[in-house]
């Protein structure tokens, strides 16, 4: 049986962590290990994790004395974890029972999964803090198109591969390191690294997760601002694009002005669909 390593980083997660952990324990695919690191919680998150660890030996807590935030925390866990495949897990979501099973089935259906970097991702249902449905499809809500998922230029400046739906193989883990300090978030970096290293992103047009949106989200499904409002904030746009360019340079040599024009092209293209 294939071992799936689930990576979870927590921070003051007590409001939602039980619902998440219960949904993991209810998965139809049982050959998984949950690797957890806490980012210095000041509530009772750690006590809840210890409670669940006592109930299920598949929960493995890795102690880390450094505050890392979401991006570095997930990549730190990815480096430490061992498995055949890896999945990222947000502390406030709810996984549907067949999430691991369906994603793994898609991964194993790729004949080259052992030799090429492959990531699999799925659609999500957007819900509020009480799990009331906001949108039954994040992909429709955010106007994602099938062509974007394997557009390697698009993924240098935007990302539609949501980390909490992602499963990656060990070939992806190999190319994820070393990573540049300029990366903004782990899923964006991994998606770009996959596509620029001869890999691909496979999609499942099906919801496997309730993606909770609330005022404490570190990252969420925010409506994209219009390109006119982006241009009005030119300095912020320029600064973010510069950081994205610094990240992209680890994957491809590209002149900054060309990169910036490419960002504007995708910005206009995306918002023309909204």
Protein Blocks (a to p, Z undefined) as FASTA:
>chain_A
ZZdddddddehkllmmmmmmmmmmmpfblcbcdddddehiablmlmmmmmmmmmpmkbcc
dddfbdebjmlmmmmmmmmpgcfbdcdddfkbccdfklmmmmmmmmmmpmklmmpccddd
dddddddfkopafbfcfklmnopafklmmmmklmmmgccbdfklpccdfklmmmmpccdf
kbmbfklmmmmmmmmnopacddddddfbdcdddfklfbdcdddddfklmmmmmmlmmmmm
mmmmmmmmmmoccdfklmmmmmmmmmmmmmmmZZ
